[in-house]
Amino acid sequence: MTIQPLLDALDIQEDAARALADDLRSQIQELQGRLREAETQLEHLAITRKTVTALADRLPARTTPPEHPDYPRILSLFNEATGPLRARDVCEALGHEPQPKNIEGTRAELKRLVKLDVLTEVDAGSFTKKQ
């Protein structure tokens, strides 16, 4: 019996295994490249996060008022006003009963707008729009 057919069969299997190994090496190289890109992107994102976090303390305070149903109307009143307004004036202009609880609620809203640097309290209880 001759072993040549067996050697030929082994050659075919070796060629197939070599081709598969070459293909897998190519895939590994491609995946390594993609992995390097992903790791670089992660490093950049970590640097960005660190920078943003470090700068967060330096950002100016929020200057736009938060959402509140009366704020647009209050700001409109101050845009049209020719002088300072008191909490009672604003309360009445908004259509609220001039009861102490409503006036104090309006005063609290005006004080919040002062803290947000939207309004200025020129005298105790008198407010104007920030220039």
C-alpha positions in Angstrom: 0.0 0.0 0.0 1.3 3.4 -0.9 1.1 6.4 1.5 0.9 9.0 -1.2 -2.9 9.4 -1.0 -2.6 9.9 2.7 0.1 12.5 2.3 -2.1 14.3 -0.3 -5.0 14.3 2.0 -2.8 15.7 4.8 -1.6 18.5 2.4 -5.2 19.4 1.7 -6.0 19.6 5.4 -2.8 21.5 6.2 -3.6 24.0 3.4 -7.1 24.5 4.8 -5.8 24.9 8.3 -3.1 27.4 7.2 -5.8 29.4 5.3 -8.0 29.4 8.3 -5.1 30.5 10.6 -4.2 33.3 8.1 -7.8 34.5 8.0 -8.0 34.4 11.8 -4.7 36.4 12.1 -6.2 39.0 9.8 -9.3 39.2 11.9 -7.2 39.5 15.0 -5.2 42.4 13.5 -8.4 44.2 12.5 -9.9 43.7 15.9 -6.8 44.9 17.6 -6.9 48.1 15.6 -10.6 48.6 16.5 -9.8 47.9 20.1 -7.0 50.5 20.1 -9.4 53.0 18.6 -12.1 52.2 21.3 -9.5 52.5 24.1 -8.3 55.9 22.7 -11.9 57.1 22.6 -12.4 56.0 26.2 -9.2 57.8 27.3 -10.5 61.0 25.5 -13.9 60.7 27.2 -12.3 60.2 30.6 -10.2 63.4 30.0 -13.2 65.3 28.9 -15.2 64.2 32.0 -12.3 65.2 34.2 -12.1 68.6 32.5 -15.8 69.3 32.6 -16.0 68.3 36.3 -13.0 70.6 37.1 -14.6 73.5 35.2 -18.1 73.0 36.7 -17.2 75.1 39.8 -16.1 78.0 37.5 -19.4 78.2 35.5 -21.5 81.2 36.2 -24.7 80.8 38.1 -27.9 80.1 36.1 -29.3 83.4 34.9 -32.5 82.2 33.4 -35.3 81.6 35.8 -36.5 78.1 36.4 -39.9 77.0 35.1 -42.7 78.6 37.1 -46.1 79.6 35.7 -45.8 83.2 37.1 -42.2 84.0 36.0 -42.9 85.0 32.4 -45.7 87.3 33.6 -43.6 88.7 36.4 -40.7 89.4 34.0 -43.2 91.0 31.6 -44.4 93.3 34.4 -40.8 94.4 35.2 -40.1 95.0 31.5 -43.1 97.4 31.3 -42.5 99.0 34.7 -41.1 102.6 34.9 -39.8 102.1 38.4 -39.4 99.7 41.2 -42.3 97.3 42.1 -43.3 95.9 45.5 -44.5 92.4 46.1 -48.0 93.7 46.7 -48.0 95.4 43.3 -46.8 92.3 41.5 -49.3 90.1 43.4 -52.2 92.3 42.3 -51.0 92.6 38.7 -50.9 88.8 38.5 -54.6 88.7 39.6 -53.9 87.2 43.0 -55.9 88.4 46.0 -53.7 90.8 48.0 -53.8 88.5 51.1 -50.7 88.2 53.2 -50.0 84.6 52.1 -50.2 85.6 48.4 -48.0 88.7 48.9 -45.4 86.6 50.9 -45.4 83.9 48.1 -44.9 86.6 45.5 -42.1 88.2 47.6 -40.4 84.7 47.8 -40.6 84.4 44.0 -39.1 87.9 43.6 -36.3 87.0 46.1 -35.6 83.9 44.0 -35.3 86.0 40.9 -32.9 88.3 42.8 -30.8 85.3 43.7 -30.8 84.2 40.0 -29.5 87.7 39.1 -32.6 88.5 37.1 -34.0 91.2 39.4 -32.4 93.6 41.9 -33.8 94.6 45.3 -33.2 98.3 45.3 -34.7 99.0 48.7 -36.2 96.6 51.3 -39.2 95.2 49.4 -38.7 97.2 46.2 -37.6 95.3 43.1 -36.4 96.2 39.6 -35.2 94.4 36.6 -31.4 93.8 36.6 -29.7 96.1 34.1 
